[in-house]
Amino acid sequence: CRHATIAKYFGDEVPACNRACDHCKNPEIVVKQLDSLQRFDISKAQASAEKPTAQGPFGFIHDLYEGGRKGYGFER
């Protein structure tokens, strides 16, 4: 029960939920949502682990290194 979990976390007395939270109303949907969230989290982690490809001279990545105040000097 979500109410019980939150109450225990904060050290409060566990209230009677009476099927008022989403988990007690329909636990199957909550499990599906958690599975979906976990799959999304894994796919996002895999996408962020990919290294950006080097661009420009000397392998600089222009999105990360904009050259500071004066730029690289290569564009001039």
C-alpha positions as CSV (number, residue, x, y, z in Angstrom):
1,C,0.0,0.0,0.0
2,R,1.4,3.4,-0.9
3,H,-0.2,5.1,2.1
4,A,1.5,2.6,4.4
5,T,4.9,3.0,2.7
6,I,4.9,6.8,2.9
7,A,3.7,6.7,6.5
8,K,6.4,4.3,7.5
9,Y,9.1,6.4,5.7
10,F,8.1,9.5,7.7
11,G,7.6,7.5,11.0
12,D,3.9,8.3,11.0
13,E,1.1,6.0,12.1
14,V,-0.1,3.8,9.2
15,P,-3.6,4.9,8.1
16,A,-6.4,2.7,6.9
17,C,-6.1,2.9,3.1
18,N,-9.5,1.4,2.3
19,R,-8.4,0.9,-1.3
20,A,-7.9,4.6,-1.8
21,C,-4.3,4.6,-3.3
22,D,-3.5,3.6,-6.8
23,H,-1.6,0.4,-5.7
24,C,-4.6,-0.9,-3.7
25,K,-7.1,0.0,-6.4
26,N,-5.3,-1.7,-9.2
27,P,-1.9,-3.3,-8.4
28,E,-1.5,-4.8,-11.9
29,I,-1.5,-1.3,-13.5
30,V,1.1,-0.1,-11.0
31,V,3.4,-3.1,-11.8
32,K,3.1,-2.4,-15.5
33,Q,3.9,1.3,-15.0
34,L,7.0,0.4,-12.9
35,D,8.1,-2.1,-15.6
36,S,7.7,0.6,-18.3
37,L,9.6,3.1,-16.2
38,Q,12.4,0.6,-15.6
39,R,12.7,-0.2,-19.4
40,F,12.7,3.6,-20.2
41,D,15.4,4.2,-17.6
42,I,17.6,1.4,-19.0
43,S,17.2,2.6,-22.6
44,K,18.0,6.2,-21.5
45,A,21.1,5.0,-19.7
46,Q,22.3,3.1,-22.7
47,A,21.7,6.1,-25.0
48,S,23.7,8.4,-22.7
49,A,26.6,6.0,-22.5
50,E,27.3,6.3,-26.2
51,K,30.3,8.5,-26.8
52,P,29.7,11.5,-29.1
53,T,31.7,11.4,-32.3
54,A,34.6,13.8,-32.7
55,Q,34.0,16.7,-35.0
56,G,36.3,19.3,-36.4
57,P,40.0,19.7,-36.2
58,F,41.9,17.8,-33.5
59,G,38.8,15.8,-32.6
60,F,37.1,18.6,-30.7
61,I,33.4,18.2,-30.0
62,H,31.9,21.6,-30.8
63,D,28.9,21.1,-28.6
64,L,31.1,20.5,-25.6
65,Y,34.0,22.8,-26.3
66,E,32.9,26.1,-27.9
67,G,36.4,27.5,-27.7
68,G,35.8,30.0,-25.0
69,R,35.6,33.8,-25.5
70,K,37.7,33.9,-28.7
71,G,36.7,30.6,-30.2
72,Y,39.2,28.1,-31.6
73,G,40.5,30.4,-34.3
74,F,39.8,27.7,-36.9
75,E,36.7,29.4,-38.1
76,R,38.5,32.6,-39.0
